[in-house]
Amino acid sequence: MTTIPAFAPQAYAPPFNSEITPPVSIRPTRGIASPQYLWPQNATLNISLFNMSDKAKDYIKERIKLWQPHTNLKFNFIATPDGDIRISGRGDGSGNQSVIGTQARNRPIDQPTMHIDLVDKTAQALNHSIRHEFGHALGLEHEHQHPDNTIHWNKKELLDATELLGINEAETKFNILTVFDRNTTIYSAYDQKSIMHYSVDSELTTDNIGVPLPVELSEGDKAFMRSLYPPTLETPAS
């Protein structure tokens, strides 16, 4: 097992995120997103990172940058805490959270819009969390809530398991069980490899089929992001 980077304290973090965002009903293509919360095309996003060491900042920045080639957005990391996207890195076991896209504008400027809890047990889990939460920050929603998802949840087992983690039934339904209405969403093929998909324990399904934790951007993630923020083609030098 790959261990977590040395800057992150060893502690337990729940495997299910508690998103700090209200429900939304309209989402778009490969993957799922909220069109009304997408950033303007070709926008420069100022990104602040705080409550973490410089080493942790560098680690998170490198993983955030993996999204940039698939967008027309510019990621500008700033030293002050007043960015468009404000990332906290407290190692307090409170989980990983992010508002969806431009909902960040509704958060008080002195509050983070995204939180990475540096306590995941493995580097794989931390890498997933960073990529996943920044996907939310760009406007993406949960892939496992896709209307065509193939997960056969054992709801009683799931609710019992999440309750033990201190996650109430409403949060579990909102973040995991609720399936988006296909009549009010725009979507494409369901992608179990999407970074926006939670891992699924086979013991929490009725058919004993689980989903491994995605730790890399899938080809579907990249294609979907390019459809939302089409990268600008540079004119070849003459």
N, C-alpha and C positions, 0 to 999 in steps of 0.2 A: 504494500500500500504506500502510495506517495504521501509524504507528510506535508502539512501546511507550511508555508514560508515562515521563517523564524520570527518575523516581526508580528505575527498574529498569535495572540495568546490561545492556548489550548483550552477549550470549553465546549459545552454542548449548545448547538443551535438547532431549533426545530426545522424539519425538512420542508415545512409548508410556510410560505411567506404570508404575511398579513399586509396586503396592499393598502396604502393610505390614499384611496380614491373611491368616490362613490360609483355605483353602477352606471354604465353607459350602454346605449342600445343600438348604436350604429357603428359598424366596423368594416374596413375593406379587407386584397388578392394575395396570393400565396402566404399563408399565415393569416393573422387577423389584426386589424388596426382600427383606430378611431379617427376617421377623417377630420372631424371637427377639432381634434387635438394635435394635428400635425403642425410642425413648425413651417414657417414660410419657406418657399423654395429658395435655395442658395443662401440661406441665412447663416450668419456667424453666431454660434452658440458659445457664450462665455461660460466656462465651467470652473467652479470653485471646489476645492477639496480641503477639508479641515477635520480637526479632532483625530489626526493620525500622523504617524511619522513620515518623514520625507521618503523613506524606503517604501512604505506602504503606498504613498501617493504615486511614486514611479510605477509600482506594480499595477495599480488600478488604471493609471493612464494608458499603459501599454495594451491592456485588454480592452479598454474603451475604444482605442484607435482602430481596432479590428473592424469596427462598423463603418469607419469613415470612407474607405474606398468604394463602398456600395451606396453612397449618398452624394448629393450635391451640397451638403452642409459642411461648414468649416468648424472644427472643434478648437476653440481657443481657451487654453488653460490659464487662469489668472490667479494671482496670489491673494486677492482680497475675497472675503466671504459673500460677495453680493452678486454672484453669477446668475445667469438664466437657469442653470442647473447647479444646485448646491448639494454637494455630496459629503455627508458626515461619515466618519469611520470609527465611531465608538465601539469598543470591544466589550459590550455589556450583555451579550446574549439576547438582545431584543429582536433579532431577526433582520431580514433584508426587506427593504421597502422602497417604493418609488411612486410618485404621482405619474399620470399618463400625459406625456407630451406637454402641450402648452397649459395644462392645468397647473403647471409650475408657477404661472403668472398669478394665480390666485392664492399662493402661499405667502404669508408675511415674509418680507425680505430677510428677517433675522432667523428664519427657520429653514432647515434643510428640505430639499425636494426629493432627495434620495438618500438612503442609508445602506451602507455595506457594513455588516457586522463581522469583524475580523476574527471570528471564532469557529468557523466551519472546521470539521475534523480533518479534511483532506484538501490538497491543492485543487483536486478536481471539483470539489464542492464549491470552493471559493471562486474558481474560474467561472463556473456556471453562474454563480450569483452575480458577479460583476457584469458579465455579458447579458444575462437575463434582465437585470434591473435597468441597465442602460437601454435595452430594447424598449422597456416601458417608457423610459425618459424620451425616447424618440417617437412614441405613439403606439407601440405594439401592445397587444393584449395576450392573454393566455391561450396557447395552442390546444391544451387539453380540454378546453371548453368549446372547441370547434363543434359545429352542429353535426359534422360527420365523424366525430371521434369514435374509436372502436373500443373504448374502455368499458368493461362491464363491472362497475363498482359494486362491491358488497357494502352497501351504505351503512349498515349497522356496524360492521367492523371498522370502516373508515371513521365514522363519528366517534366510536369508542376510542380509537387510536389518537385522533386529534384532540379529544377531550383530555386525554392523559398528558398532552403537550400544552394544555392550557388554552387551546383554541376552541372557541364556542361554536355551536352549530351554525349560527348565522354566518360567521366568517368562513367556515368550511364550505357551506353551500355557495357563498359568493365567490370564493377563490378557486374552488375545485369542482363542485357538482353542477352548478348552474351551466346549462348549455345555451349558447346564444341563439336567439330566434332567427331562423334562416329568412323569414319574411322581412326582417328589419336589419339584416346584415349583408355585407358584401364579403365574399371569401373565395378561396380556391381550395385546392386539394389539401386534405388533412395531412400534417407532416409530423410524425412521431419523433423525428430527429431534430426538430426545431429547438433552438435554445430557449424558446418561450414555453416549452413543455416541461411540466414537473416530472420527476421520476415517479414511477408507480410500483409499489410493492405488490408482488403477485399474491401475497396473503390477503390483500385488501380488495381482491377481485373475485367474482364468482366463477370465473373460468381459469383462475390461477395463472393468468398471463399478465406479466408486468411490463414496464417500460424503463429501460436503463436511463440514468441521468445523462442528458446531453451536456457536453462540456465545450463543444465547438459550434460556431455558426454553421448551420446546415446550408446546402446549396439552395434549398428553398428559402431560407432566411435571407440569403444574399440577393436572390432574384426578387423577392418580395420588397425588400428595402429599395432596390433599384427602381421598382415600379412606383414606389411612393415618392422617392427623391431621386429622379433620374440624373445620374452623374453627367456633368457637362463635358461634352467632347471637345478636346483641345484641337485647334486648327494646326495641322502639320506645318512645320517650318518650310518655307519655299527655298 
